[in-house]
Amino acid sequence: MSSRTRALALCSALVLALVLTAVLAPLPFAIAYPGMTANVLGDDKGKPVITITGAGTRKTSGQLRMTSIVATGPDASVHLPDIIEGWFRTDEAVMPREAVYPVGNNTEEIAEHNAKQMQQSQDTATSAALGQLGKSAKDIKVKLSLADVGGPSAGLMFALGIVDRLDGDGAGHDLTGGRTIAGTGTITAGGKVGAVGGVPLKTQAAHRDGASVFLVPRKECTDARAELPKGMRLIPVTTLDGGVDALKALRTGGKLPSC
């Protein structure tokens, strides 16, 4: 074997080793998928999602569905072939691991963090909804119960559900107009709606579970349009007031904001 042939063989072996390392080495990414949705106006595992005491409530029709994503766990190994496949699939998303799991190094720490965020989201959603209606938290108590879901992204839908149960559109009608409406977005106690991430997967989850309308934080309109299911209508929102007004306009055929 000539020296040139030996050199080429050595280089080929090194390249092959590098390729195998790249293919087999775990990478700092997570693969996300459309998750569950839940109707905040209904029950979850036999319990009402929204329970209100201290004020009369309305019977409602239609659905307001919060949406979620699921992702490979913080300890899961994600490799180059997984990432390549995820880039070419519309029902998967490749996300930096720290974007999916910004805190915690294990499943228990992350679950605890997400549970705290969910509780905070429920508290701020209650404050936002009661503030929108001009009602006092001293007189009205709201309990929100949704199992196996963490994080803050259900805030907007919780707040809309509380408003619908207490006041509807203010004129005797449901906010939903009998439709199945889904959405996502964080919310502050003052009613500001914030971005959440994973919106393209959430629109797919909403479509899968029968929604035809999706409320999206305005800043995420571009993301929401990326893989929007056929027949799904996007309504951008920046505040709880804006979300309520949009649903009223949707029911009456009024002018709606668009992405």
Number of C-alpha atoms within 10 A of each C-alpha: 5 7 8 9 10 11 11 12 12 12 12 12 12 12 12 12 12 12 12 11 13 14 15 14 13 13 17 14 22 28 22 20 23 23 15 18 20 22 22 25 24 18 14 15 9 7 13 17 20 19 15 16 11 11 11 10 16 14 10 19 17 16 23 29 27 27 29 26 21 17 19 15 17 19 10 14 15 22 18 16 12 16 18 11 13 19 14 11 10 14 16 21 21 20 18 14 18 13 11 20 19 11 12 14 11 12 13 10 12 19 17 14 17 18 18 15 16 20 17 18 25 25 20 23 31 29 21 28 25 21 16 18 14 9 13 11 13 7 9 14 14 19 14 19 18 18 11 8 19 20 21 24 25 26 32 34 29 32 28 27 29 26 26 25 20 20 18 23 19 13 9 9 17 24 32 24 20 14 18 20 26 29 29 30 28 22 31 20 22 15 25 18 26 23 18 17 20 23 28 25 28 29 31 24 24 28 21 14 16 15 22 19 23 26 25 29 28 21 16 20 20 12 15 26 16 12 15 20 18 9 10 18 18 24 21 23 29 19 21 26 17 16 25 21 16 21 23 23 16 18 16 10 9 11 10 14 13 11 16
